[in-house]
């Protein structure tokens, strides 16, 4: 089974959520799943863009109040 890692980035502001997401993805094996939670509204733009540029697959993006939740599979 592929790795699954949860990353809590709530309270961090741009550019930290996308930078920390990239760092966490570097430590996963291809096919590993990263679940990121962030509160920075810019993460809704930055993280999907990062995934497209770096070849990762954004499986889901959800919003629960202030919390943005991203499910990413490492490419």
VEXVEX-626089 format. One record per residue: x, y, z of N, C-alpha, C in turn. Coordinates in nm, 4 decimals. Example, Ala and Ser with C-alpha at 12.3 -4.5 7.8 and 13.67 -1.06 7.14 Angstrom:
<lumfis>
[lumfi [1.3190 -0.5690 0.7800] [1.2300 -0.4500 0.7800] [1.3200 -0.3300 0.7800]]
[lumfi [1.2850 -0.2250 0.7080] [1.3670 -0.1060 0.7140] [1.2900 0.0030 0.7870]]
</lumfis>
This chain:
<lumfis>
[lumfi [0.0845 -0.1187 0.0000] [0.0000 0.0000 0.0000] [0.0888 0.1248 0.0000]]
[lumfi [0.0478 0.2283 -0.0721] [0.1250 0.3512 -0.0819] [0.1221 0.4262 0.0501]]
[lumfi [0.2273 0.5046 0.0718] [0.2336 0.5882 0.1908] [0.1202 0.6896 0.1894]]
[lumfi [0.0731 0.7268 0.3087] [-0.0224 0.8364 0.3218] [0.0241 0.9223 0.4374]]
[lumfi [0.0450 1.0508 0.4102] [0.0969 1.1439 0.5092] [-0.0006 1.2594 0.5224]]
[lumfi [-0.0230 1.3034 0.6469] [-0.1093 1.4180 0.6749] [-0.0191 1.5355 0.7132]]
[lumfi [-0.0417 1.6510 0.6516] [0.0388 1.7697 0.6761] [-0.0529 1.8830 0.7208]]
[lumfi [-0.0331 1.9297 0.8447] [-0.1145 2.0369 0.9015] [-0.0404 2.1694 0.8833]]
[lumfi [-0.0902 2.2523 0.7919] [-0.0279 2.3817 0.7634] [-0.1198 2.4974 0.8016]]
[lumfi [-0.2159 2.4692 0.8866] [-0.3099 2.5741 0.9279] [-0.2337 2.6855 1.0006]]
[lumfi [-0.2676 2.8092 0.9663] [-0.2059 2.9250 1.0292] [-0.0832 2.9778 0.9559]]
[lumfi [-0.0316 2.9022 0.8598] [0.0847 2.9489 0.7831] [0.0382 3.0280 0.6609]]
[lumfi [0.1144 3.1316 0.6282] [0.0800 3.2165 0.5138] [0.1766 3.1941 0.3985]]
[lumfi [0.1330 3.2347 0.2797] [0.2078 3.2245 0.1554] [0.3487 3.2823 0.1750]]
[lumfi [0.4503 3.2143 0.1305] [0.4548 3.0963 0.0454] [0.4737 2.9646 0.1219]]
[lumfi [0.4665 2.9685 0.2550] [0.4987 2.8487 0.3334] [0.4143 2.7258 0.3015]]
[lumfi [0.2815 2.7368 0.2829] [0.2063 2.6141 0.2535] [0.2560 2.5391 0.1298]]
[lumfi [0.2827 2.6100 0.0219] [0.3283 2.5414 -0.0995] [0.4719 2.4908 -0.0836]]
[lumfi [0.5559 2.5649 -0.0143] [0.6940 2.5204 0.0071] [0.6985 2.3941 0.0931]]
[lumfi [0.6201 2.3919 0.1997] [0.6177 2.2746 0.2880] [0.5503 2.1549 0.2208]]
[lumfi [0.4528 2.1821 0.1351] [0.3905 2.0737 0.0581] [0.4944 2.0100 -0.0340]]
[lumfi [0.5725 2.0916 -0.1023] [0.6771 2.0405 -0.1904] [0.7797 1.9584 -0.1146]]
[lumfi [0.8193 2.0059 0.0024] [0.9178 1.9330 0.0838] [0.8624 1.7972 0.1265]]
[lumfi [0.7364 1.7943 0.1683] [0.6747 1.6682 0.2120] [0.6643 1.5701 0.0950]]
[lumfi [0.6308 1.6201 -0.0237] [0.6188 1.5329 -0.1405] [0.7539 1.4728 -0.1807]]
[lumfi [0.8616 1.5456 -0.1594] [0.9947 1.4929 -0.1928] [1.0278 1.3689 -0.1100]]
[lumfi [0.9708 1.3581 0.0087] [0.9999 1.2451 0.0975] [0.9088 1.1248 0.0732]]
[lumfi [0.8092 1.1401 -0.0125] [0.7185 1.0287 -0.0431] [0.7673 0.9505 -0.1642]]
[lumfi [0.7326 0.8240 -0.1679] [0.7574 0.7414 -0.2857] [0.6525 0.7778 -0.3920]]
[lumfi [0.6831 0.7582 -0.5209] [0.5817 0.7807 -0.6244] [0.4553 0.6997 -0.5939]]
[lumfi [0.3409 0.7634 -0.6070] [0.2134 0.7007 -0.5745] [0.1696 0.7257 -0.4320]]
[lumfi [0.2596 0.7795 -0.3493] [0.2245 0.8130 -0.2112] [0.1218 0.9247 -0.2081]]
[lumfi [0.0426 0.9278 -0.1025] [-0.0656 1.0254 -0.0905] [-0.0329 1.1240 0.0213]]
[lumfi [-0.0485 1.2516 -0.0094] [-0.0281 1.3584 0.0875] [-0.1605 1.4309 0.1065]]
[lumfi [-0.2038 1.4426 0.2310] [-0.3237 1.5193 0.2639] [-0.2772 1.6455 0.3362]]
[lumfi [-0.3083 1.7589 0.2767] [-0.2633 1.8881 0.3285] [-0.3841 1.9663 0.3765]]
[lumfi [-0.3727 2.0246 0.4963] [-0.4746 2.1171 0.5459] [-0.4091 2.2528 0.5662]]
[lumfi [-0.4712 2.3569 0.5097] [-0.4175 2.4924 0.5179] [-0.5325 2.5912 0.5351]]
[lumfi [-0.4997 2.7080 0.5892] [-0.6002 2.8135 0.6051] [-0.5701 2.9352 0.5183]]
[lumfi [-0.4545 2.9421 0.4575] [-0.4194 3.0546 0.3710] [-0.5015 3.0472 0.2426]]
[lumfi [-0.5840 3.1481 0.2127] [-0.6661 3.1444 0.0912] [-0.5842 3.1299 -0.0370]]
[lumfi [-0.4598 3.1773 -0.0387] [-0.3751 3.1662 -0.1573] [-0.3367 3.0214 -0.1865]]
[lumfi [-0.3451 2.9346 -0.0878] [-0.3129 2.7930 -0.1089] [-0.4063 2.7319 -0.2127]]
[lumfi [-0.5295 2.7845 -0.2236] [-0.6258 2.7329 -0.3217] [-0.5776 2.7565 -0.4652]]
[lumfi [-0.4899 2.8524 -0.4837] [-0.4307 2.8801 -0.6145] [-0.2926 2.8142 -0.6251]]
[lumfi [-0.2119 2.8339 -0.5213] [-0.0716 2.7918 -0.5257] [-0.0537 2.6404 -0.5309]]
[lumfi [-0.1253 2.5653 -0.4492] [-0.1033 2.4207 -0.4421] [-0.1483 2.3501 -0.5702]]
[lumfi [-0.2677 2.3795 -0.6252] [-0.3020 2.3169 -0.7538] [-0.2027 2.3517 -0.8654]]
[lumfi [-0.1576 2.4773 -0.8695] [-0.0592 2.5183 -0.9703] [0.0716 2.4412 -0.9515]]
[lumfi [0.1168 2.4298 -0.8277] [0.2388 2.3546 -0.7975] [0.2265 2.2102 -0.8449]]
[lumfi [0.1124 2.1478 -0.8174] [0.0914 2.0082 -0.8584] [0.1004 1.9931 -1.0103]]
[lumfi [0.0353 2.0826 -1.0832] [0.0402 2.0771 -1.2303] [0.1832 2.0931 -1.2813]]
[lumfi [0.2553 2.1887 -1.2251] [0.3910 2.2176 -1.2706] [0.4893 2.1055 -1.2375]]
[lumfi [0.4683 2.0370 -1.1261] [0.5634 1.9369 -1.0794] [0.5242 1.7934 -1.1140]]
[lumfi [0.4088 1.7745 -1.1780] [0.3692 1.6410 -1.2210] [0.3013 1.5565 -1.1150]]
[lumfi [0.2474 1.6209 -1.0120] [0.1717 1.5495 -0.9093] [0.0232 1.5581 -0.9439]]
[lumfi [-0.0562 1.4654 -0.8909] [-0.1987 1.4642 -0.9221] [-0.2787 1.5136 -0.8024]]
[lumfi [-0.3528 1.6225 -0.8220] [-0.4427 1.6734 -0.7195] [-0.5718 1.5925 -0.7289]]
[lumfi [-0.5918 1.5042 -0.6334] [-0.7071 1.4135 -0.6342] [-0.8338 1.4867 -0.5887]]
[lumfi [-0.8190 1.5706 -0.4848] [-0.9362 1.6409 -0.4315] [-0.8923 1.7709 -0.3652]]
[lumfi [-0.9812 1.8686 -0.3709] [-0.9634 1.9930 -0.2975] [-1.0983 2.0270 -0.2369]]
[lumfi [-1.1020 2.0329 -0.1043] [-1.2259 2.0592 -0.0319] [-1.2074 2.1782 0.0598]]
[lumfi [-1.3183 2.2424 0.0931] [-1.3152 2.3534 0.1877] [-1.4158 2.3257 0.2978]]
[lumfi [-1.3698 2.3372 0.4212] [-1.4548 2.3182 0.5392] [-1.4354 2.4406 0.6273]]
[lumfi [-1.5234 2.5393 0.6112] [-1.5043 2.6660 0.6817] [-1.3808 2.7353 0.6269]]
[lumfi [-1.2851 2.7662 0.7155] [-1.1587 2.8284 0.6735] [-1.0579 2.7276 0.6218]]
[lumfi [-1.0792 2.6004 0.6497] [-0.9779 2.4984 0.6201] [-0.9906 2.4470 0.4770]]
[lumfi [-0.8805 2.4578 0.4049] [-0.8692 2.3998 0.2705] [-0.7992 2.2660 0.2860]]
[lumfi [-0.8531 2.1628 0.2243] [-0.7952 2.0279 0.2338] [-0.7623 1.9794 0.0929]]
[lumfi [-0.6382 1.9415 0.0710] [-0.5898 1.8940 -0.0578] [-0.5448 1.7490 -0.0433]]
[lumfi [-0.5851 1.6653 -0.1356] [-0.5374 1.5272 -0.1414] [-0.4557 1.5159 -0.2690]]
[lumfi [-0.3269 1.4836 -0.2521] [-0.2310 1.4851 -0.3621] [-0.1631 1.3483 -0.3723]]
[lumfi [-0.1530 1.2970 -0.4937] [-0.0750 1.1761 -0.5187] [0.0555 1.2183 -0.5843]]
[lumfi [0.1667 1.1708 -0.5283] [0.2977 1.2065 -0.5839] [0.3154 1.1425 -0.7207]]
[lumfi [0.3595 1.2246 -0.8155] [0.3841 1.1780 -0.9513] [0.5209 1.1147 -0.9667]]
</lumfis>
